[in-house]
């Protein structure tokens, strides 16, 4: 029995052990091969990197050595000249501080108003839209023929890759009230790598060519990125629709003459023709008819009324009851409608109402529970703030009917709200930085001295924006908020070392000069590394550069000006603060 049990156990063991050893051998072999392959790959990559470093060093050292030598010479010259400059500044404290204050005042009062304002820098996405509008009532085929001409003109321009056209309106909820068979939408896609200047030239060329088409209004728009509103939206408010349409047309004529504005149009366009039934209440009363009952009867006969529904394959189909088309589409047919079907003597509609052909409004827009017309426009070659000022000046000289008013909204309203928020954020950032430094220095004077670096940074940033003609925008204010936390670093390093030397028993003037001399190289190096890191962003390379460039340029210019002025102005302000504290 024991032999039989041992034989069974040995057989089972061999059945389990043999596959286990086989699997272990295979796995071990595969892992060994993978490890060897990874080792070889890593060795090859290391060899390639080492070779690249050696080759780069061999090639770059002869080129970089003169530049590094020149940089070292300039740094030594600055290092030797700095103590002389600081001592001269300390002898003319009021002149240095007054000059810095005067520079900031000139930038604030002369350069800032000349910069202009905008919500977001326009981003060129390589595509734009052409919205074509023809007179109301234009047949769809005629609209398609004109749109085909526009499509051929756009496709024939250089750098245009393809053109997509939509004629008419699909009638969905996203369609506006003025869309219909008389409107078309053309999207122009440009080739990859088309510069913004070429895109502007293409749009201007299209505007000139399409202006020759009779009775065709063209508006250029861009895909929505940060705002769904037009750059310029002028709200004209009033109760009378006819006066509102006429006033908006006058405003369109005035705004279209202003420089820098294009594609000016009003939302109150020519309305659709319609038949209006005007009931005579006295005649209705003479015949003993009810106005509401007669109006509902005419509406049901012309427009129809759902009498019941028909169920078919789980679908409810409405059954609409109305007159035949030959009996309801026309003035004479409407006049012959019987308004008292249950009466002994039939009374025709022409006996109790007057039917006239008129023009209905294209839309009835209400803003703050008041009727309004919207005049939209695009800006071209000027900033949003300058365009708004010119429109306000032009509208101030325009006579409005009694009870009418105007308001500029659109991106201007968003810009004012956003800029106010950014100003508050900048003030809050400066306050928080001051609170943190006051708690660390255990003083209110020294953080106040350090905070002088913020207006010093503003001098360089505002001057740079003025030189390159970049208006103030949200991204520029983001750059200023970043500057509020970056530029104080150099002053903190400088003031902290001055306090350390003074605590060791050194005189204030000597401590200022020695601290500036010792901290000169670290301050310059930290500034240079930050500037070089932001330089690719400031050069405007790649898509979306219009957003990145203003922010990077603001930080670079503010940091550079703050660094050089900090090394001279902050020691002077510190000396004045020390002198004032001694006198008190």
NUSELUM-982484 format. One record per residue (C-alpha): residue in three letters; chain; x, y, z negated. Coordinates in steps of 0.2 Angstrom, whole numbers, plus 5000, padded with zeros to 4 digits. Layout:
<filums>
("Ala", "A", (X, Y, Z));
...
</filums>
This chain:
<filums>
("Unk", "A", (5000, 5000, 5000));
("Unk", "A", (5014, 5012, 4996));
("Unk", "A", (5023, 5008, 5012));
("Unk", "A", (5007, 5011, 5021));
("Unk", "A", (5004, 5028, 5012));
("Unk", "A", (5022, 5033, 5015));
("Unk", "A", (5020, 5029, 5034));
("Unk", "A", (5004, 5039, 5035));
("Unk", "A", (5012, 5054, 5027));
("Unk", "A", (5028, 5053, 5038));
("Unk", "A", (5017, 5052, 5053));
("Unk", "A", (5007, 5068, 5048));
("Unk", "A", (5023, 5077, 5043));
("Unk", "A", (5031, 5073, 5060));
("Unk", "A", (5015, 5080, 5069));
("Unk", "A", (5016, 5096, 5059));
("Unk", "A", (5035, 5098, 5058));
("Unk", "A", (5039, 5096, 5076));
("Unk", "A", (5027, 5110, 5083));
("Unk", "A", (5033, 5121, 5069));
("Unk", "A", (5052, 5119, 5073));
("Unk", "A", (5048, 5121, 5091));
("Unk", "A", (5038, 5138, 5088));
("Unk", "A", (5052, 5144, 5076));
("Unk", "A", (5065, 5140, 5090));
("Unk", "A", (5055, 5150, 5103));
("Unk", "A", (5052, 5165, 5092));
("Unk", "A", (5070, 5166, 5086));
("Unk", "A", (5076, 5165, 5104));
("Unk", "A", (5064, 5179, 5110));
("Unk", "A", (5068, 5190, 5095));
("Unk", "A", (5087, 5188, 5098));
("Unk", "A", (5085, 5192, 5116));
("Unk", "A", (5075, 5207, 5112));
("Unk", "A", (5087, 5213, 5099));
("Unk", "A", (5102, 5211, 5111));
("Unk", "A", (5092, 5220, 5125));
("Unk", "A", (5088, 5235, 5113));
("Unk", "A", (5106, 5235, 5107));
("Unk", "A", (5112, 5236, 5125));
("Unk", "A", (5099, 5250, 5130));
("Unk", "A", (5104, 5260, 5114));
("Unk", "A", (5122, 5258, 5119));
("Unk", "A", (5119, 5264, 5136));
("Unk", "A", (5109, 5279, 5131));
("Unk", "A", (5122, 5284, 5118));
("Unk", "A", (5135, 5282, 5132));
("Unk", "A", (5125, 5293, 5144));
("Unk", "A", (5122, 5306, 5130));
("Unk", "A", (5140, 5306, 5125));
("Unk", "A", (5145, 5308, 5144));
("Unk", "A", (5133, 5322, 5146));
("Unk", "A", (5139, 5331, 5131));
("Unk", "A", (5157, 5329, 5136));
("Unk", "A", (5154, 5335, 5154));
("Unk", "A", (5143, 5350, 5148));
("Unk", "A", (5157, 5354, 5136));
("Unk", "A", (5170, 5353, 5149));
("Unk", "A", (5160, 5364, 5161));
("Unk", "A", (5152, 5376, 5148));
("Unk", "A", (5167, 5380, 5138));
("Unk", "A", (5177, 5389, 5151));
("Unk", "A", (5161, 5399, 5155));
("Unk", "A", (5155, 5402, 5137));
("Unk", "A", (5172, 5405, 5130));
("Unk", "A", (5173, 5423, 5137));
("Unk", "A", (5155, 5427, 5132));
("Unk", "A", (5158, 5420, 5114));
("Unk", "A", (5174, 5430, 5113));
("Unk", "A", (5165, 5446, 5119));
("Unk", "A", (5151, 5443, 5107));
("Unk", "A", (5164, 5441, 5093));
("Unk", "A", (5173, 5457, 5098));
("Unk", "A", (5156, 5466, 5098));
("Unk", "A", (5151, 5459, 5081));
("Unk", "A", (5168, 5464, 5073));
("Unk", "A", (5166, 5482, 5080));
("Unk", "A", (5149, 5483, 5072));
("Unk", "A", (5155, 5475, 5056));
("Unk", "A", (5169, 5489, 5055));
("Unk", "A", (5157, 5503, 5060));
("Unk", "A", (5143, 5499, 5049));
("Unk", "A", (5150, 5505, 5032));
("Unk", "A", (5154, 5522, 5041));
("Unk", "A", (5137, 5523, 5047));
("Unk", "A", (5129, 5519, 5031));
("Unk", "A", (5139, 5531, 5021));
("Unk", "A", (5135, 5545, 5034));
("Unk", "A", (5116, 5540, 5032));
("Unk", "A", (5117, 5541, 5013));
("Unk", "A", (5124, 5558, 5014));
("Unk", "A", (5109, 5564, 5025));
("Unk", "A", (5095, 5554, 5017));
("Unk", "A", (5081, 5566, 5021));
("Unk", "A", (5087, 5568, 5039));
("Unk", "A", (5087, 5549, 5041));
("Unk", "A", (5070, 5546, 5033));
("Unk", "A", (5062, 5561, 5041));
("Unk", "A", (5069, 5555, 5058));
("Unk", "A", (5061, 5537, 5056));
("Unk", "A", (5045, 5545, 5050));
("Unk", "A", (5045, 5557, 5065));
("Unk", "A", (5048, 5542, 5077));
("Unk", "A", (5033, 5533, 5070));
("Unk", "A", (5022, 5548, 5070));
("Unk", "A", (5026, 5551, 5089));
("Unk", "A", (5023, 5533, 5093));
("Unk", "A", (5006, 5533, 5084));
("Unk", "A", (5000, 5549, 5090));
("Unk", "A", (5007, 5549, 5108));
("Unk", "A", (5010, 5531, 5114));
("Unk", "A", (4996, 5522, 5105));
("Unk", "A", (4982, 5532, 5114));
("Unk", "A", (4991, 5529, 5130));
("Unk", "A", (4992, 5510, 5129));
("Unk", "A", (4973, 5507, 5131));
("Unk", "A", (4964, 5493, 5124));
("Unk", "A", (4956, 5476, 5130));
("Unk", "A", (4949, 5461, 5122));
("Unk", "A", (4960, 5447, 5130));
("Unk", "A", (4972, 5449, 5144));
("Unk", "A", (4965, 5443, 5160));
("Unk", "A", (4971, 5425, 5163));
("Unk", "A", (4973, 5420, 5181));
("Unk", "A", (4967, 5402, 5183));
("Unk", "A", (4969, 5400, 5201));
("Unk", "A", (4951, 5401, 5205));
("Unk", "A", (4937, 5414, 5206));
("Unk", "A", (4919, 5416, 5211));
("Unk", "A", (4909, 5426, 5224));
("Unk", "A", (4891, 5430, 5219));
("Unk", "A", (4882, 5435, 5235));
("Unk", "A", (4865, 5444, 5234));
("Unk", "A", (4854, 5448, 5249));
("Unk", "A", (4837, 5457, 5249));
("Unk", "A", (4823, 5448, 5240));
("Unk", "A", (4813, 5437, 5252));
("Unk", "A", (4828, 5432, 5263));
("Unk", "A", (4825, 5415, 5270));
("Unk", "A", (4836, 5401, 5264));
("Unk", "A", (4842, 5397, 5281));
("Unk", "A", (4847, 5415, 5284));
("Unk", "A", (4856, 5415, 5267));
("Unk", "A", (4865, 5399, 5272));
("Unk", "A", (4871, 5407, 5288));
("Unk", "A", (4878, 5422, 5280));
("Unk", "A", (4886, 5412, 5266));
("Unk", "A", (4894, 5401, 5280));
("Unk", "A", (4902, 5417, 5287));
("Unk", "A", (4909, 5422, 5270));
("Unk", "A", (4915, 5404, 5268));
("Unk", "A", (4925, 5405, 5284));
("Unk", "A", (4933, 5422, 5279));
("Unk", "A", (4938, 5415, 5262));
("Unk", "A", (4945, 5399, 5269));
("Unk", "A", (4955, 5408, 5282));
("Unk", "A", (4965, 5418, 5270));
("Unk", "A", (4983, 5412, 5265));
("Unk", "A", (4985, 5403, 5249));
("Unk", "A", (4967, 5397, 5248));
("Unk", "A", (4966, 5378, 5246));
("Unk", "A", (4947, 5375, 5247));
("Unk", "A", (4930, 5384, 5245));
("Unk", "A", (4914, 5377, 5237));
("Unk", "A", (4898, 5385, 5241));
("Unk", "A", (4880, 5384, 5233));
("Unk", "A", (4866, 5392, 5242));
("Unk", "A", (4850, 5396, 5233));
("Unk", "A", (4846, 5392, 5215));
("Unk", "A", (4841, 5375, 5207));
("Unk", "A", (4829, 5384, 5195));
("Unk", "A", (4836, 5376, 5179));
("Unk", "A", (4837, 5385, 5162));
("Unk", "A", (4855, 5391, 5166));
("Unk", "A", (4849, 5400, 5181));
("Unk", "A", (4846, 5419, 5179));
("Unk", "A", (4830, 5428, 5184));
("Unk", "A", (4838, 5436, 5200));
("Unk", "A", (4843, 5420, 5208));
("Unk", "A", (4834, 5412, 5222));
("Unk", "A", (4834, 5409, 5240));
("Unk", "A", (4842, 5426, 5243));
("Unk", "A", (4857, 5422, 5232));
("Unk", "A", (4873, 5411, 5235));
("Unk", "A", (4888, 5406, 5224));
("Unk", "A", (4905, 5404, 5232));
("Unk", "A", (4920, 5397, 5222));
("Unk", "A", (4937, 5400, 5229));
("Unk", "A", (4951, 5388, 5224));
("Unk", "A", (4969, 5394, 5227));
("Unk", "A", (4984, 5383, 5229));
("Unk", "A", (4995, 5378, 5214));
("Unk", "A", (5008, 5391, 5210));
("Unk", "A", (4999, 5406, 5218));
("Unk", "A", (5006, 5421, 5208));
("Unk", "A", (4993, 5433, 5200));
("Unk", "A", (4998, 5447, 5212));
("Unk", "A", (4993, 5437, 5227));
("Unk", "A", (4977, 5432, 5219));
("Unk", "A", (4973, 5451, 5216));
("Unk", "A", (4977, 5454, 5235));
("Unk", "A", (4966, 5440, 5240));
("Unk", "A", (4951, 5447, 5230));
("Unk", "A", (4954, 5465, 5237));
("Unk", "A", (4955, 5458, 5255));
("Unk", "A", (4939, 5449, 5252));
("Unk", "A", (4930, 5464, 5245));
("Unk", "A", (4935, 5474, 5260));
("Unk", "A", (4930, 5461, 5273));
("Unk", "A", (4913, 5457, 5264));
("Unk", "A", (4909, 5476, 5262));
("Unk", "A", (4906, 5476, 5281));
("Unk", "A", (4892, 5463, 5280));
("Unk", "A", (4875, 5473, 5280));
("Unk", "A", (4863, 5471, 5265));
("Unk", "A", (4875, 5459, 5256));
("Unk", "A", (4880, 5463, 5238));
("Unk", "A", (4896, 5454, 5232));
("Unk", "A", (4902, 5452, 5214));
("Unk", "A", (4918, 5444, 5209));
("Unk", "A", (4919, 5434, 5193));
("Unk", "A", (4931, 5422, 5184));
("Unk", "A", (4928, 5406, 5175));
("Unk", "A", (4923, 5409, 5157));
("Unk", "A", (4938, 5407, 5146));
("Unk", "A", (4936, 5417, 5129));
("Unk", "A", (4920, 5427, 5133));
("Unk", "A", (4904, 5424, 5143));
("Unk", "A", (4901, 5442, 5145));
("Unk", "A", (4906, 5454, 5159));
("Unk", "A", (4920, 5467, 5156));
("Unk", "A", (4907, 5481, 5158));
("Unk", "A", (4889, 5480, 5152));
("Unk", "A", (4879, 5496, 5152));
("Unk", "A", (4862, 5494, 5143));
("Unk", "A", (4849, 5507, 5148));
("Unk", "A", (4834, 5506, 5137));
("Unk", "A", (4817, 5513, 5141));
("Unk", "A", (4799, 5508, 5141));
("Unk", "A", (4793, 5513, 5159));
("Unk", "A", (4799, 5499, 5171));
("Unk", "A", (4799, 5510, 5187));
("Unk", "A", (4809, 5524, 5178));
("Unk", "A", (4821, 5511, 5171));
("Unk", "A", (4824, 5504, 5188));
("Unk", "A", (4827, 5521, 5196));
("Unk", "A", (4838, 5527, 5181));
("Unk", "A", (4849, 5511, 5182));
("Unk", "A", (4850, 5514, 5201));
("Unk", "A", (4857, 5531, 5198));
("Unk", "A", (4869, 5524, 5185));
("Unk", "A", (4875, 5512, 5197));
("Unk", "A", (4879, 5526, 5210));
("Unk", "A", (4888, 5536, 5197));
("Unk", "A", (4898, 5521, 5190));
("Unk", "A", (4903, 5515, 5207));
("Unk", "A", (4912, 5531, 5211));
("Unk", "A", (4923, 5530, 5195));
("Unk", "A", (4941, 5523, 5199));
("Unk", "A", (4946, 5506, 5192));
("Unk", "A", (4928, 5499, 5193));
("Unk", "A", (4921, 5487, 5206));
("Unk", "A", (4906, 5475, 5209));
("Unk", "A", (4894, 5488, 5200));
("Unk", "A", (4876, 5481, 5201));
("Unk", "A", (4860, 5482, 5191));
("Unk", "A", (4850, 5467, 5185));
("Unk", "A", (4834, 5477, 5190));
("Unk", "A", (4834, 5473, 5208));
("Unk", "A", (4820, 5473, 5221));
("Unk", "A", (4806, 5462, 5215));
("Unk", "A", (4796, 5449, 5224));
("Unk", "A", (4781, 5454, 5234));
("Unk", "A", (4765, 5449, 5225));
("Unk", "A", (4746, 5451, 5226));
("Unk", "A", (4738, 5461, 5212));
("Unk", "A", (4720, 5460, 5207));
("Unk", "A", (4714, 5476, 5198));
("Unk", "A", (4696, 5473, 5191));
("Unk", "A", (4683, 5486, 5190));
("Unk", "A", (4676, 5485, 5172));
("Unk", "A", (4661, 5495, 5176));
("Unk", "A", (4656, 5485, 5191));
("Unk", "A", (4658, 5469, 5181));
("Unk", "A", (4647, 5476, 5167));
("Unk", "A", (4634, 5481, 5180));
("Unk", "A", (4633, 5463, 5186));
("Unk", "A", (4634, 5456, 5169));
("Unk", "A", (4650, 5447, 5171));
("Unk", "A", (4664, 5445, 5158));
("Unk", "A", (4681, 5451, 5163));
("Unk", "A", (4690, 5436, 5154));
("Unk", "A", (4679, 5423, 5162));
("Unk", "A", (4681, 5430, 5179));
("Unk", "A", (4700, 5432, 5177));
("Unk", "A", (4701, 5414, 5171));
("Unk", "A", (4690, 5408, 5186));
("Unk", "A", (4701, 5416, 5199));
("Unk", "A", (4717, 5410, 5191));
("Unk", "A", (4710, 5392, 5191));
("Unk", "A", (4705, 5393, 5209));
("Unk", "A", (4721, 5400, 5215));
("Unk", "A", (4734, 5393, 5203));
("Unk", "A", (4724, 5378, 5198));
("Unk", "A", (4720, 5369, 5182));
("Unk", "A", (4724, 5352, 5176));
("Unk", "A", (4708, 5343, 5175));
("Unk", "A", (4714, 5326, 5169));
("Unk", "A", (4729, 5314, 5172));
("Unk", "A", (4732, 5298, 5181));
("Unk", "A", (4742, 5284, 5172));
("Unk", "A", (4753, 5274, 5184));
("Unk", "A", (4767, 5262, 5178));
("Unk", "A", (4769, 5271, 5161));
("Unk", "A", (4769, 5288, 5169));
("Unk", "A", (4756, 5301, 5166));
("Unk", "A", (4753, 5311, 5182));
("Unk", "A", (4743, 5327, 5181));
("Unk", "A", (4729, 5330, 5192));
("Unk", "A", (4728, 5348, 5197));
("Unk", "A", (4712, 5355, 5204));
("Unk", "A", (4712, 5371, 5215));
("Unk", "A", (4706, 5378, 5231));
("Unk", "A", (4713, 5372, 5248));
("Unk", "A", (4728, 5382, 5254));
("Unk", "A", (4718, 5390, 5268));
("Unk", "A", (4705, 5397, 5256));
("Unk", "A", (4717, 5405, 5243));
("Unk", "A", (4733, 5411, 5252));
("Unk", "A", (4729, 5428, 5259));
("Unk", "A", (4721, 5444, 5255));
("Unk", "A", (4705, 5441, 5265));
("Unk", "A", (4703, 5424, 5257));
("Unk", "A", (4705, 5431, 5240));
("Unk", "A", (4692, 5444, 5243));
("Unk", "A", (4679, 5430, 5248));
("Unk", "A", (4681, 5421, 5232));
("Unk", "A", (4665, 5419, 5222));
("Unk", "A", (4666, 5424, 5204));
("Unk", "A", (4649, 5418, 5199));
("Unk", "A", (4647, 5401, 5205));
("Unk", "A", (4632, 5398, 5194));
("Unk", "A", (4623, 5414, 5199));
("Unk", "A", (4608, 5415, 5211));
("Unk", "A", (4616, 5428, 5222));
("Unk", "A", (4635, 5425, 5225));
("Unk", "A", (4646, 5439, 5221));
("Unk", "A", (4663, 5440, 5230));
("Unk", "A", (4679, 5446, 5221));
("Unk", "A", (4680, 5461, 5232));
("Unk", "A", (4664, 5468, 5225));
("Unk", "A", (4671, 5468, 5207));
("Unk", "A", (4690, 5470, 5210));
("Unk", "A", (4703, 5479, 5221));
("Unk", "A", (4717, 5468, 5228));
("Unk", "A", (4733, 5476, 5233));
("Unk", "A", (4750, 5471, 5239));
("Unk", "A", (4764, 5477, 5227));
("Unk", "A", (4781, 5473, 5221));
("Unk", "A", (4783, 5464, 5205));
("Unk", "A", (4798, 5467, 5193));
("Unk", "A", (4813, 5456, 5196));
("Unk", "A", (4815, 5453, 5178));
("Unk", "A", (4809, 5461, 5161));
("Unk", "A", (4823, 5461, 5149));
("Unk", "A", (4821, 5466, 5131));
("Unk", "A", (4835, 5470, 5119));
("Unk", "A", (4831, 5474, 5101));
("Unk", "A", (4812, 5473, 5106));
("Unk", "A", (4815, 5487, 5119));
("Unk", "A", (4814, 5485, 5138));
("Unk", "A", (4832, 5487, 5145));
("Unk", "A", (4841, 5486, 5162));
("Unk", "A", (4859, 5480, 5162));
("Unk", "A", (4872, 5488, 5174));
("Unk", "A", (4887, 5476, 5175));
("Unk", "A", (4904, 5480, 5183));
("Unk", "A", (4922, 5473, 5184));
("Unk", "A", (4938, 5482, 5180));
("Unk", "A", (4952, 5483, 5192));
("Unk", "A", (4969, 5491, 5188));
("Unk", "A", (4964, 5499, 5172));
("Unk", "A", (4961, 5493, 5154));
("Unk", "A", (4944, 5490, 5146));
("Unk", "A", (4946, 5505, 5134));
("Unk", "A", (4950, 5517, 5148));
("Unk", "A", (4935, 5511, 5158));
("Unk", "A", (4923, 5513, 5144));
("Unk", "A", (4929, 5531, 5140));
("Unk", "A", (4927, 5536, 5159));
("Unk", "A", (4909, 5528, 5159));
("Unk", "A", (4904, 5537, 5143));
("Unk", "A", (4910, 5553, 5150));
("Unk", "A", (4900, 5550, 5166));
("Unk", "A", (4885, 5545, 5157));
("Unk", "A", (4885, 5560, 5146));
("Unk", "A", (4883, 5571, 5161));
("Unk", "A", (4868, 5561, 5168));
("Unk", "A", (4851, 5567, 5164));
("Unk", "A", (4840, 5553, 5156));
("Unk", "A", (4821, 5553, 5155));
("Unk", "A", (4813, 5556, 5138));
("Unk", "A", (4814, 5541, 5127));
("Unk", "A", (4828, 5533, 5137));
("Unk", "A", (4846, 5529, 5130));
("Unk", "A", (4861, 5520, 5135));
("Unk", "A", (4874, 5509, 5126));
("Unk", "A", (4890, 5501, 5132));
("Unk", "A", (4891, 5482, 5126));
("Unk", "A", (4898, 5467, 5134));
("Unk", "A", (4916, 5464, 5131));
("Unk", "A", (4918, 5481, 5124));
("Unk", "A", (4907, 5477, 5109));
("Unk", "A", (4916, 5461, 5106));
("Unk", "A", (4933, 5470, 5108));
("Unk", "A", (4928, 5483, 5095));
("Unk", "A", (4922, 5470, 5083));
("Unk", "A", (4937, 5459, 5085));
("Unk", "A", (4950, 5474, 5084));
("Unk", "A", (4941, 5480, 5067));
("Unk", "A", (4944, 5462, 5061));
("Unk", "A", (4962, 5462, 5066));
("Unk", "A", (4965, 5478, 5058));
("Unk", "A", (4958, 5472, 5042));
("Unk", "A", (4968, 5456, 5044));
("Unk", "A", (4984, 5466, 5046));
("Unk", "A", (4981, 5477, 5031));
("Unk", "A", (4977, 5461, 5021));
("Unk", "A", (4993, 5453, 5027));
("Unk", "A", (5003, 5468, 5021));
("Unk", "A", (4995, 5469, 5004));
("Unk", "A", (4998, 5450, 5001));
("Unk", "A", (5016, 5452, 5006));
("Unk", "A", (5018, 5466, 4994));
("Unk", "A", (5010, 5457, 4980));
("Unk", "A", (5021, 5442, 4982));
("Unk", "A", (5037, 5453, 4982));
("Unk", "A", (5031, 5463, 4967));
("Unk", "A", (5029, 5447, 4957));
("Unk", "A", (5046, 5440, 4962));
("Unk", "A", (5056, 5457, 4960));
("Unk", "A", (5046, 5461, 4944));
("Unk", "A", (5045, 5479, 4951));
("Unk", "A", (5034, 5490, 4961));
("Unk", "A", (5047, 5501, 4968));
("Unk", "A", (5058, 5488, 4977));
("Unk", "A", (5044, 5480, 4986));
("Unk", "A", (5038, 5497, 4992));
("Unk", "A", (5055, 5500, 4999));
("Unk", "A", (5055, 5484, 5008));
("Unk", "A", (5038, 5487, 5015));
("Unk", "A", (5046, 5502, 5025));
("Unk", "A", (5052, 5489, 5037));
("Unk", "A", (5034, 5486, 5044));
("Unk", "A", (5032, 5504, 5052));
("Unk", "A", (5050, 5502, 5058));
("Unk", "A", (5045, 5487, 5067));
("Unk", "A", (5030, 5496, 5074));
("Unk", "A", (5041, 5509, 5082));
("Unk", "A", (5050, 5496, 5093));
("Unk", "A", (5034, 5486, 5097));
("Unk", "A", (5023, 5501, 5102));
("Unk", "A", (5038, 5508, 5113));
("Unk", "A", (5040, 5491, 5121));
("Unk", "A", (5022, 5489, 5125));
("Unk", "A", (5021, 5507, 5132));
("Unk", "A", (5036, 5503, 5143));
("Unk", "A", (5029, 5487, 5151));
("Unk", "A", (5012, 5494, 5151));
("Unk", "A", (5003, 5481, 5140));
("Unk", "A", (4987, 5487, 5132));
("Unk", "A", (4982, 5483, 5114));
("Unk", "A", (4973, 5467, 5113));
("Unk", "A", (4969, 5453, 5101));
("Unk", "A", (4985, 5444, 5105));
("Unk", "A", (4995, 5460, 5102));
("Unk", "A", (4987, 5461, 5085));
("Unk", "A", (4992, 5443, 5081));
("Unk", "A", (5010, 5448, 5085));
("Unk", "A", (5009, 5463, 5073));
("Unk", "A", (5002, 5452, 5059));
("Unk", "A", (5016, 5440, 5062));
("Unk", "A", (5028, 5454, 5061));
("Unk", "A", (5021, 5459, 5044));
("Unk", "A", (5028, 5443, 5037));
("Unk", "A", (5044, 5441, 5047));
("Unk", "A", (5052, 5459, 5047));
("Unk", "A", (5052, 5460, 5028));
("Unk", "A", (5064, 5445, 5027));
("Unk", "A", (5080, 5455, 5031));
("Unk", "A", (5075, 5469, 5019));
("Unk", "A", (5072, 5456, 5005));
("Unk", "A", (5090, 5449, 5008));
("Unk", "A", (5097, 5466, 5008));
("Unk", "A", (5088, 5473, 4993));
("Unk", "A", (5091, 5457, 4983));
("Unk", "A", (5109, 5458, 4985));
("Unk", "A", (5110, 5476, 4981));
("Unk", "A", (5101, 5473, 4964));
("Unk", "A", (5113, 5458, 4961));
("Unk", "A", (5128, 5470, 4963));
("Unk", "A", (5121, 5484, 4953));
("Unk", "A", (5117, 5471, 4939));
("Unk", "A", (5136, 5467, 4939));
("Unk", "A", (5140, 5485, 4935));
("Unk", "A", (5143, 5492, 4953));
("Unk", "A", (5138, 5510, 4957));
("Unk", "A", (5122, 5512, 4967));
("Unk", "A", (5131, 5519, 4983));
("Unk", "A", (5145, 5506, 4983));
("Unk", "A", (5133, 5492, 4980));
("Unk", "A", (5122, 5498, 4995));
("Unk", "A", (5137, 5499, 5006));
("Unk", "A", (5145, 5482, 5001));
("Unk", "A", (5128, 5473, 5001));
("Unk", "A", (5124, 5479, 5019));
("Unk", "A", (5142, 5474, 5025));
("Unk", "A", (5141, 5457, 5017));
("Unk", "A", (5123, 5454, 5023));
("Unk", "A", (5126, 5461, 5041));
("Unk", "A", (5131, 5445, 5049));
("Unk", "A", (5117, 5434, 5042));
("Unk", "A", (5104, 5447, 5046));
("Unk", "A", (5110, 5449, 5064));
("Unk", "A", (5111, 5430, 5066));
("Unk", "A", (5093, 5426, 5060));
("Unk", "A", (5086, 5440, 5071));
("Unk", "A", (5095, 5433, 5086));
("Unk", "A", (5089, 5416, 5083));
("Unk", "A", (5071, 5421, 5082));
("Unk", "A", (5073, 5432, 5097));
("Unk", "A", (5081, 5419, 5108));
("Unk", "A", (5067, 5406, 5102));
("Unk", "A", (5054, 5418, 5108));
("Unk", "A", (5062, 5423, 5124));
("Unk", "A", (5055, 5409, 5135));
("Unk", "A", (5038, 5414, 5129));
("Unk", "A", (5041, 5432, 5133));
("Unk", "A", (5047, 5429, 5151));
("Unk", "A", (5029, 5423, 5155));
("Unk", "A", (5034, 5406, 5163));
("Unk", "A", (5020, 5394, 5167));
("Unk", "A", (5001, 5394, 5166));
("Unk", "A", (4993, 5405, 5153));
("Unk", "A", (5008, 5417, 5152));
("Unk", "A", (4996, 5432, 5151));
("Unk", "A", (4991, 5426, 5134));
("Unk", "A", (5008, 5422, 5127));
("Unk", "A", (5019, 5436, 5134));
("Unk", "A", (5011, 5451, 5125));
("Unk", "A", (5012, 5442, 5108));
("Unk", "A", (5030, 5437, 5111));
("Unk", "A", (5035, 5454, 5117));
("Unk", "A", (5027, 5462, 5102));
("Unk", "A", (5037, 5451, 5090));
("Unk", "A", (5053, 5453, 5099));
("Unk", "A", (5053, 5471, 5101));
("Unk", "A", (5047, 5474, 5083));
("Unk", "A", (5060, 5462, 5076));
("Unk", "A", (5074, 5470, 5085));
("Unk", "A", (5070, 5488, 5081));
("Unk", "A", (5066, 5483, 5063));
("Unk", "A", (5083, 5475, 5061));
("Unk", "A", (5093, 5489, 5067));
("Unk", "A", (5083, 5502, 5058));
("Unk", "A", (5082, 5492, 5042));
("Unk", "A", (5101, 5491, 5041));
("Unk", "A", (5101, 5510, 5040));
("Unk", "A", (5084, 5517, 5034));
("Unk", "A", (5081, 5504, 5020));
("Unk", "A", (5098, 5508, 5011));
("Unk", "A", (5093, 5526, 5013));
("Unk", "A", (5076, 5524, 5006));
("Unk", "A", (5083, 5513, 4992));
("Unk", "A", (5095, 5527, 4987));
("Unk", "A", (5081, 5539, 4987));
("Unk", "A", (5071, 5528, 4976));
("Unk", "A", (5086, 5525, 4964));
("Unk", "A", (5089, 5544, 4963));
("Unk", "A", (5070, 5547, 4959));
("Unk", "A", (5070, 5534, 4946));
("Unk", "A", (5085, 5541, 4937));
("Unk", "A", (5077, 5559, 4937));
("Unk", "A", (5062, 5552, 4930));
</filums>
